[in-house]
Amino acid sequence: MNYSEQYLYALTTLVEKIQKALAIFKNGGLILVGDDGRRENEADLVFHACGATPENVNFAITHAKGLLCVSVSHEIANKLGIYSAPQIPGGISHTNFTLSVDAKSGITSGISAKDRSYTIELMANSNVTITDFVSPGHVFPLRAMQGGLLARAGHTEALLELCNFVKLPCVAAMCEVLDENGNAINPKLFSDFNHNYSVFKDLPYITTVDILWAKIFFQPPINKFFNAISDFIAPEGREKPLSIFELQPNHEKELTLPTFLCIYNEQLDPEKIHFSISNIANTWNNSVDLKNCDAAIFIFSPGNCFEKVPFDFSAFCDMSAKEGLSKTKNSVKRCLSILRTMQFISVTFNLNIKQLIDNTPYLVPEDKYFLSNIIHSNFKLN
């Protein structure tokens, strides 16, 4: 299997897993979401508020057995007036618990599966306010950090991403899966279809890593990634560029490299895009001469500029940090920087993104294989 086929296999597998999980999640069904095994090393049973039935709640508290919580976006938490729970002085919690709640009416004590399902479902109702709830209660909302998995690699943020993928209100329930001894189950067990937990046998299993990279590669960009600048010193050897742009990664700052785009002609030919990658010691250029190019892309990369993108998504980065991402592979940063640049060029100059990626000369051939497979998949999350 060559590089192109291996990247295609990895991306196809990711797409299939995400598609299956999202179809069930969108319709209120149960799925399993695990972390990358280096963080909490836990798997959560998950369902959207639209699936907050007494049956699903009872299944969660009976078979998953952990604490049933609800991930909510900051916007919804603010709208409902559900504020973060106070912390004991000196204590640090990496999970943003809010005050617990119950529905103010329509329930009995609040603890039954029927009562909790009603409260969870009510939280996603666009017409409710804080006056429809009481606190303390038996449902435990968690505030997801703005930026989702790009801000914090937790299950709370993973559910926020899933809600955004399927365009449903950002309210979803989760419950840690415990074994017969009350210990958290290693999520990797669920990646094996022949695992021993028959009660979860038919539920799709995805990871926070799957969700993150599906978001990065397959969710249409909603931010403007490049800004026009004037203080970049363009290389000598030809006239001043018509315009210069700088990558503004925002939440993706841990996943990209400093990138600048110089435009020399109003009409761009993909085969006449100059690529330059530099580290502290050297600069490498592609086969397109700077003197004759239509556009030039300058990427500044520490360390090994020619590192190849791994085939396994779990090797792309280190999601074990409690807050944010760290130790992202240099090759992944390079590829994402190129992808965002190509997306910007495609929109700005009305060029076909597939032809742009396929015909631009690269410094690392594997980048073309990987990016081409992403674009040619035609998969869109929303």
Summary of the structure (lengths in Angstrom):
residues: 382
radius of gyration: 23.4
end to end distance: 31.4
largest distance: 77.5
contacts: 1250
relative contact order: 0.15
helix: 38%
strand: 20%
